[in-house]
Amino acid sequence: MDWIISQLRTYPELAIFLTLSLGFLIGKIKIGMFSLGTVTSVLLVGVLVGQLNIPITGPLKSVFSLLFLFAIGYKVGPQFFRGLKKNGLPQVLFAAIMCIFCLIVP
């Protein structure tokens, strides 16, 4: 076990890909009607792997953070614009009123 942890600390890329692969495998498991799903299981495995104190360097951390943001935006983007099309105007007006109110009150 110590050898695996030392290898993951030496090569943090392996820790990231191990987290993704284990998360996807666990996310596919169904117990009756219950399933964690891939996103939740990857996040939970990431928390567990994070307990091993594996240092992730700056460029690697930035690249995977941007990939995560891209994937979330790619998945949620169409729903966001569809929701904005339905009831976006009241939310924009509320945001504008709140900004003006916060500028005037102080």
Secondary structure, DSSP 8 states (H G I E B T S, - for coil): -HHHHHHHHH-HHHHHHHHHHHHHHHHT--BTTB---HHHHHHHHHHHHHTT-----HHHHHHHHHHHHHHHHHHHHHHHHHHHHHHHHHHHHHHHHHHHHHHH--
